[in-house]
Amino acid sequence: MKPLILAPLRGFTDVVFRNTFQRHFQGLGEAVAPFITSIKGCRIKPNHLRDLVPAENRALPVIPQVLSNDPDGLICLTHALSELGYGEINWNLGCPYPMVANKMRGSGLLPHPDIIDRMLEKTLHGFSGKLSIKTRLGRFRADEMNDLMPVFNRYPIARLIIHPRTGEQMYAGTVDLMAFQSCLENCSHPVVYNGDINDLSTFQQLEQRFPSVSGWMLGRGLVANPFLAEMIQSRVQNISRRQARFKRFHDDLVDGYQRQFSGPGHVLDRMKGFWRYFASGQPDGAKILKRIRKIGSLDHYLEVVAAVLSVQDR
Ligand SMILES: Cc1cc2nc3c(=O)[nH]c(=O)nc-3n(C[C@H](O)[C@H](O)[C@H](O)COP(=O)(O)O)c2cc1C
């Protein structure tokens, strides 16, 4: 079976989440970490590097990700991460948020294959590590890929992770599987599929349709249902003692953030964020989410969630 890869979800899949996930669930082969950037020349924010301290990232092989539109910044980041011991670095060409894309970063670079070409040439020259790319089909239109793929094909890119939407689409509409098929046919590198794998049957349909992909990346669907990778690996729909296992995971996650963050307010904010996804795995999820969003203290949050998650497995 091709590896299942945890997608980078900034604000969610950080080192605390990754390590906690691995203590409670199975099925993932590796993770791409949320992006880091360089500031002013070659400085990297210390809190960005904190997520990638090698000693704390042993539970799951991690591929750091960088966001940059400047060759020197990209070189600086890839070299700094290689020196930390990371064998593969991923370049983010997919981020759709206007604040990023309008500055010609992430998916904002996709309409400029000439710039991508120059950046790849400069970055890969003399770089002994592996560089992979995570991309969308284009920023405005899926056919931007027609000009991008020949550029990607010219360089020794370790793998291309494709989320088959445009940047402008953000997360709306459906993934464009015809366009993904065409990428798969035209790409000379291993291709990883990413997008909307939210349940076992969607995965099975994609697996049947695209047997030549080299891996599958799971994002929101896995955070919403942390059992998903196990379900895919074992091809079972039903997980026993689901609620009890989820509760242990949840409580361990809270402990992890209590150790990581300075103050209960930050822990509360982070956990409330998670419920945007967790709620969909709960009976009455919309009601629970509404209730959790109004909570003002971590103690109250813990009380409410304990009650919600005490619903016994049937
Ligand atoms: C909250 C959030 C944060 C994200 N952060 C990143 C990121 O740091 N780097 C990246 O390449 N993609 C990022 N993505 C995109 C995901 O990695 C993934 O490509 C996208 O969610 C589609 O996959 P999914 O349908 O399995 O979630 C983010 C998406 C979301 C919703």
The ligand as a Tripos MOL2 file, in Angstrom:
@<TRIPOS>MOLECULE
LIG
   31    33     1     0     0
SMALL
NO_CHARGES

@<TRIPOS>ATOM
      1 C1         -6.2110   25.5230    8.1300 C.3       1 LIG1
      2 C2         -5.3630   25.0460    6.9840 C.ar      1 LIG1
      3 C3         -3.9920   25.2590    7.0150 C.ar      1 LIG1
      4 C4         -3.1810   24.8240    5.9350 C.ar      1 LIG1
      5 N1         -1.8180   25.0150    5.9970 N.ar      1 LIG1
      6 C5         -1.0440   24.5860    4.9660 C.ar      1 LIG1
      7 C6          0.3880   24.7200    4.9830 C.ar      1 LIG1
      8 O1          1.0060   25.2200    5.9490 O.2       1 LIG1
      9 N2          1.0810   24.2640    3.8960 N.ar      1 LIG1
     10 C7          0.4560   23.6710    2.8180 C.ar      1 LIG1
     11 O2          1.1130   23.2760    1.8710 O.2       1 LIG1
     12 N3         -0.8830   23.5090    2.7970 N.ar      1 LIG1
     13 C8         -1.6280   23.9400    3.8330 C.ar      1 LIG1
     14 N4         -2.9760   23.7170    3.7910 N.ar      1 LIG1
     15 C9         -3.5490   22.9020    2.6990 C.3       1 LIG1
     16 C10        -3.5860   21.4060    3.1030 C.3       1 LIG1
     17 O3         -2.2920   20.8910    3.3010 O.3       1 LIG1
     18 C11        -4.2690   20.5590    2.0210 C.3       1 LIG1
     19 O4         -3.5840   20.7510    0.8070 O.3       1 LIG1
     20 C12        -5.7260   20.9200    1.8170 C.3       1 LIG1
     21 O5         -6.3920   21.0490    3.0610 O.3       1 LIG1
     22 C13        -6.4550   19.8870    0.9580 C.3       1 LIG1
     23 O6         -6.3480   18.5990    1.5300 O.3       1 LIG1
     24 P1         -7.5470   17.9680    2.4360 P.3       1 LIG1
     25 O7         -8.8020   18.0680    1.6160 O.co2     1 LIG1
     26 O8         -7.1140   16.5610    2.6890 O.co2     1 LIG1
     27 O9         -7.6330   18.8030    3.6760 O.co2     1 LIG1
     28 C14        -3.7840   24.1770    4.8360 C.ar      1 LIG1
     29 C15        -5.1800   23.9670    4.8100 C.ar      1 LIG1
     30 C16        -5.9610   24.3870    5.8670 C.ar      1 LIG1
     31 C17        -7.4390   24.1240    5.8110 C.3       1 LIG1
@<TRIPOS>BOND
     1     1     2 1
     2     2     3 ar
     3     2    30 ar
     4     3     4 ar
     5     4     5 ar
     6     4    28 ar
     7     5     6 ar
     8     6     7 ar
     9     6    13 1
    10     7     8 2
    11     7     9 ar
    12     9    10 ar
    13    10    11 2
    14    10    12 ar
    15    12    13 ar
    16    13    14 ar
    17    14    15 1
    18    14    28 ar
    19    15    16 1
    20    16    17 1
    21    16    18 1
    22    18    19 1
    23    18    20 1
    24    20    21 1
    25    20    22 1
    26    22    23 1
    27    23    24 1
    28    24    25 2
    29    24    26 1
    30    24    27 1
    31    28    29 ar
    32    29    30 ar
    33    30    31 1
@<TRIPOS>SUBSTRUCTURE
     1 LIG1         1 GROUP 0 **** ****
